[in-house]
Amino acid sequence: MPIAVDIDVMLARRKMSVGELAERVGITPANLAVLKNGRAKAVRFATLAALCEALECQPGDLLRWETEDPADG
């Protein structure tokens, strides 16, 4: 998928655990793991906003676009 998720990078920078972030955002650790590992098909803007608030960052710090390798196609 051409959208990469960098939640783990922000967690490390903030020295925060997945469990703590999930609690602050109000989602389950399992759902946060799905998002963090890039397996989510969508994310609600409300969830993205809560992540940004908890991590004190911008959406672009969490999500980035990567070109797809035609060989992966």
C-alpha positions in Angstrom: 0.0 0.0 0.0 1.4 3.4 -0.9 0.4 5.0 2.5 3.0 4.3 5.2 2.1 4.7 8.9 4.8 6.0 11.2 3.0 5.8 14.6 5.8 3.7 16.0 8.3 6.4 15.2 6.2 9.0 17.1 5.7 6.5 20.0 9.5 6.1 20.3 10.0 9.9 20.2 7.4 10.5 22.9 8.6 7.4 24.9 5.1 6.2 25.0 3.7 2.6 24.9 1.0 1.3 22.6 -1.2 0.7 25.6 -0.8 4.2 26.9 -1.5 5.8 23.5 -4.6 3.5 23.0 -5.9 4.6 26.3 -5.4 8.3 25.6 -7.0 8.0 22.2 -9.9 5.8 23.3 -9.3 2.8 21.1 -8.3 -0.8 21.9 -4.6 -1.7 21.7 -5.5 -4.3 19.1 -7.1 -1.7 16.8 -4.1 0.6 17.3 -1.8 -2.2 16.4 -3.7 -2.8 13.2 -3.3 0.9 12.3 0.3 1.0 13.5 1.3 -2.0 11.4 -0.3 -0.6 8.2 -3.0 -3.2 8.0 -5.9 -0.7 8.4 -8.0 0.1 5.3 -9.2 3.4 6.7 -8.8 5.8 9.6 -11.5 8.2 10.9 -10.5 11.8 11.1 -11.6 11.8 14.7 -9.2 9.0 15.5 -6.4 10.7 13.5 -7.1 14.0 15.4 -7.0 12.1 18.7 -3.7 10.5 17.8 -2.2 13.9 16.8 -3.4 15.4 20.1 -2.0 12.6 22.2 1.3 12.5 20.3 1.5 16.3 19.9 2.1 16.0 16.2 0.7 16.7 12.8 -1.1 14.1 10.6 1.9 14.2 8.2 4.1 13.0 11.1 2.0 9.8 11.2 1.1 9.2 7.6 3.2 9.4 4.4 2.8 8.5 0.8 5.3 6.2 -0.9 5.4 5.2 -4.5 4.6 1.6 -5.3 7.2 -0.6 -6.8 5.9 -2.0 -10.1 7.6 -5.3 -9.2 5.3 -5.6 -6.2 2.2 -5.1 -8.3 
